Amino acid sequence: MKLGANQSSGQEYLIRLENIKKYFPVQKSIIDQVFAGKINYVKAVDNVSINIKHGEAFGLAGESGSGKTTIGRLAIGLEKLTSGKAIFDNIDLQDLSPEELRKMRRRMQVIFQDPMASLNPRMTLGQAVQQGLIIHYPEKADQHRDMVLSMFEKVGLTPPNFFYNKFPHQISGGQRQRIVIARALITKPDLILADEPVSMADVSLRSLLLDLMMQLKKEFDLTYLFITHDLATAKYICDRIGILYLGKLMEVSTLKAVYETPLHPYTKALLAAVPVPDPKKRRTEPMPEGEIPNPIDPPSGCRFHPRCPITQPDCSHIEPELRELIPGHFVACRYTKTPSQPV
């Protein structure tokens, strides 16, 4: 299959995830497998569909264990799908050979959550960022150093020569995060999977890093798949957002609509949990009781029903479909009301 240049002018979506599922088999001893008689699976992602436009920053938000990172890995081919399709720029990733997928990696890069864990401690910062150029642009070997130094400047690491021969442990956490951003951008990608990219940074640095990411998005014409558990962070970077719960999409809309008119009870609870700088502010939405259920044996029907404040008897056995209640605003709840509907 020929891997041509990005034909963004002729198509609307860069990423299309169609009814994707990812089930991980539970590892058991041989004795347990014999007596169980079946294989149990962790249903990390269960029938999720998402379209992401060129140049869009699409967010995935939810509690830990909701399947956000797994969806991101499926979207760029780092995990094999159990079923469904992951299509990048009209190319089905499952149709690619390992060599074709390796070439495609240039166009899909990742900003990891923990920069210290994702950087090789034995590589200098220059070597770490240059690695992508060695793999994808070997014909420009004589330009690699200058390209790395230029990227250091773009991400705010100045003077760039000072950082080139440093090791990860010799710089601050905020500077390491900038190195990870530089490494992701050095191959000139179309898509950036940003997996909790500022959660390891000090609070005082997060806004600076988010501003940098938005500046680079505009400069390099990037598309972001932004994964976060923090809706306050998503507010600064996302155009649209999907709310995940136990491998299912609960709500999808523009960031403005989700913040101003949340429809799903789970979304309302997440927004109510976001701290505000006003000691007189009181929560009005009830917080969900208990913890997120076991994904090996998720609840039947609506997966949120055991914790939902508006649950009805049939929620335990009828699974709600993601439906468009307001133009462009989708919600998976059979009993939620739009602002214009009577309660």
C-alpha positions, -999 to +999 in steps of 0.1 A: +000+000+000+014+034-010+018+058+019+014+092+002+014+127+016-015+140+036-044+148+013-061+170+039-076+193+013-098+165+000-111+150+032-127+162+064-114+137+090-079+127+098-089+100+123-120+077+121-125+051+148-154+029+138-170+006+165-136-002+180-133-028+207-103-038+227-105-068+250-074-079+270-074-116+281-069-120+319-038-139+327-045-169+349-027-200+360-033-232+341-052-247+370-075-217+372-081-219+334-090-255+336-116-250+364-129-218+350-137-233+316-135-199+298-112-170+293-121-137+310-114-104+293-108-069+305-132-049+282-110-018+280-128-003+250-162-015+240-178-003+207-166+033+205-168+055+174-150+088+171-142+111+142-115+137+145-112+165+120-079+179+105-066+206+127-089+198+156-080+192+192-103+164+204-102+155+241-110+123+258-118+127+295-129+103+323-117+086+355-087+063+356-096+030+340-121+044+316-101+034+285-087+068+274-051+057+268-062+024+251-083+044+226-053+066+219-030+036+213-056+020+191-059+052+171-022+052+161-018+014+157+002+008+189-025-018+199-042-043+178-080-040+176-102-068+189-128-055+163-137-024+144-116+000+123-090+026+130-086+048+099-059+074+096-061+098+066-083+073+047-059+044+054-070+015+075-041+008+099-050-029+100-042-032+063-007-020+067+023-043+069+048-038+098+071-019+075+043+004+062+031+011+097+067+020+107+068+045+079+034+059+090+048+066+125+064+097+111+029+112+108+017+100+143+037+109+173+031+107+211+037+131+240+038+108+270+027+115+306+060+109+324+089+124+305+115+109+328+101+074+321+099+080+284+134+094+279+164+071+278+187+081+307+218+071+287+210+093+258+217+130+257+188+153+250+201+159+215+204+122+208+169+115+221+153+141+198+175+132+169+164+096+170+133+103+150+153+120+123+177+091+121+148+067+115+126+088+092+150+112+075+184+094+071+190+112+039+193+145+059+220+132+083+242+163+078+213+185+088+201+166+119+219+186+145+207+219+131+171+206+129+173+195+166+187+229+177+160+247+158+133+226+174+148+232+209+143+269+203+107+265+191+098+247+224+115+273+245+148+256+254+173+283+249+202+286+244+197+253+225+234+244+225+233+243+263+207+215+263+220+194+234+246+174+254+227+174+287+211+142+301+175+140+313+184+140+350+203+172+346+173+194+337+140+203+354+107+185+350+093+213+329+123+213+306+120+175+302+084+179+291+095+204+265+121+178+253+093+152+249+073+178+229+103+185+207+109+148+201+072+144+190+074+173+166+108+167+151+094+143+124+068+169+113+037+148+122+001+154+114-013+139+146-001+142+182-014+118+208-010+138+240-015+114+269-019+135+301+009+157+288+010+182+317-001+161+346+035+155+358+043+192+357+040+217+385+007+236+386+026+268+379+040+254+347+009+237+333-006+269+317+028+277+301+030+242+286-006+243+274+001+277+258+032+262+241+012+233+228-015+256+213+012+278+197+029+248+181-005+234+170-010+266+150+025+268+137+027+231+126-009+227+116-013+198+141-043+176+150-044+167+187-059+137+205-057+150+240-062+126+269-069+139+303-087+131+336-088+168+343-116+187+327-101+220+338-070+212+317-091+202+287-108+236+288-077+253+276-069+232+246-098+211+232-123+220+205-145+190+211-145+165+239-157+129+245-166+117+281-156+081+287-168+057+313-157+021+316-149+018+279-180+036+266-187+071+254-212+089+276-212+123+259-196+140+229-199+176+219-180+209+216-161+219+247-184+249+252-215+228+250-202+202+274-192+229+300-222+251+297-249+224+290-237+190+303-264+164+296-252+131+310-252+126+348-216+114+347-205+146+329-223+167+354-206+149+383-171+154+367-177+191+362-190+194+397-157+179+410-136+206+392-123+229+420-131+266+416-113+295+434-143+305+454-147+292+490-184+301+490-191+279+459-211+248+468-216+217+447-251+213+434-247+180+416-247+148+436-214+130+434-215+094+422-214+068+449-188+041+450-159+034+425-157+026+389-167-011+384-145-040+374-140-039+336-138-077+336-174-079+346-190-045+338-226-038+347-253-048+323-274-022+305-260+013+311-226+009+327-231+040+348-264+029+363-251+016+397-237+051+404-263+072+386-285+096+406-313+094+380-312+056+373-345+039+364-353+001+367-347-006+330-313+011+330-299-022+345-307-042+313-312-018+284-279-003+271-284+033+259-272+044+224-253+075+218-280+098+204-280+134+192-302+154+216-291+188+205-274+194+171-238+183+175-244+172+211-245+134+216-254+116+249-258+080+259-286+083+284-323+074+280-335+097+307-315+128+305-333+160+296-324+188+273-327+223+288-360+228+267-376+196+280-397+195+311-381+175+340 
